[in-house]
């Protein structure tokens, strides 16, 4: 059997076990750094998403408030229009009632005039027929 070949180690050459330990430490450190970086990115992303959610919610609230204000303005305007309509209808009713009263008054005056003329015509006719009858009887 051949003899074992042994290499002489110099003081400067590293021990393979030490190199493995160093590599393992470095891998663990890199993993921790990577996890820390991932956590930092996740935290920043969550903060950005929370800020974005707040902005969206704020804009939505503003939009809802504007919509509600617009709705209230429209309802107020409709109520004002309904009030104006009622006032105009009342005014038109009063004008119509006054016009009707004037027409009735005018109609009464015209009828009084016709009745007076009818009486005058009847009296005149009676006088004429009475005279004619008297003349015929003579």
Secondary structure, DSSP 8 states (H G I E B T S, - for coil): ----------SSS--HHHHHHHHHHHHHHHHHHHHHHHHHHHHHHHHHHHHHHHHHHHHHHHHHHHHHHHHHHHHHHHHHHHHHHHHHHHHHHHHHHHHHHHHHHHHHHHHHHHHHHHHHHHHHHHHHHHHHHHHHH-
